[in-house]
Amino acid sequence: MFKYKYIIIIRPLGFLYGSAGAFLSPENLVGRSGEKFPPSAAVLSGLFCSAKLTDKNFTTEDKNYEEFTKKLHTAGPFWAKSGYEQNFYVPIPWHRIIAGDKEKYRDEWVLDKNRNWQRQRQYKQDEDKLEPAFTWQTITSWNKTKLDCDTHPWDYVSFLHPHMEDHERHSKQKDGLFLESAVQMPEDTCLIYLSSHKLNNGWYRFGGENHIVEIECQDIKKKEVLELFDQKIEQSFALISPAVWGSTRLSYRFPQHPDLASYFPKNNTKLLTDKAIPYRYNSGGRLGRGLYAVPAGSVYVLPKPLNKSWNEFHEDWFPNQGYSLQKIGSGLCLPVEIKGLQKYQEA
């Protein structure tokens, strides 16, 4: 069993790259369709491996490169406000809906006597407006009655970028300008990732397009955060990173390993989620198979207790494309409290 010991703090020095999807739409004309930001934990894992190959003194742990890659685990993305990096923001579980005035407008999804999700509404709102306006909460307010929540701080920016000549300091005469989709973060915010290993502080290229970031590595200092990640999952949990279940070829909503068949039966597992999101990553210069992931914030209710924390999940429970997706935090989850769960257990 491994544990996350460090938070990796990433502060962009200017713009970051915001990749766009492949589907043509009005948004895609300015590079905004299917944007994927922040970069996934796979990008950070690649940065770790690159640093390990180029710097023999990169870490005192796991001198051998192959042993290092076997033990390296990363997770994210999250974000934080500067000065409060230890209390970073994670996605809000979908059973707690926050919209408008976060102190006043709060709904909750509960299980009724027939084991169906029911929305307990505290205010009137259109039925089709489900997505919360506040989608992130601090890690220390997890499972607390009062949430410290917020919206993401970054903005998408499209601008003309010069395509420079290889050996001259001016743009090419033909196709000399191209439209780049970039992301701008306020100076008082940063991206946060979790890691099992330490990374040297410094400047790195991160997230494509040769954008430069400043990286700082800190020990996870809050005892309550360490205890939360070690807490056993009983019958309900929420994802704080997208989950790819199933195999390397097919995508499922639940783990498919034989050991888990009784914990995730298709007709007796309750799931509160949004539409699946595309998931793909590059490993060692090879592009992995495109799959779909269950989005962060999704809530699972099982028919019987799992009694394991996420870091106790077996590697075989996750797809493996030459590199287990568990190593990049697929399906990282934390236990949640669901109203009506006792009725579900009794039924």
Order of alpha helices (4+ residues) and beta strands (2+ residues): beta-beta-alpha-alpha-beta-beta-beta-beta-beta-beta-beta-beta-beta-beta-beta-beta-alpha-beta-beta-beta-beta-beta-beta-beta-beta-beta-beta-alpha
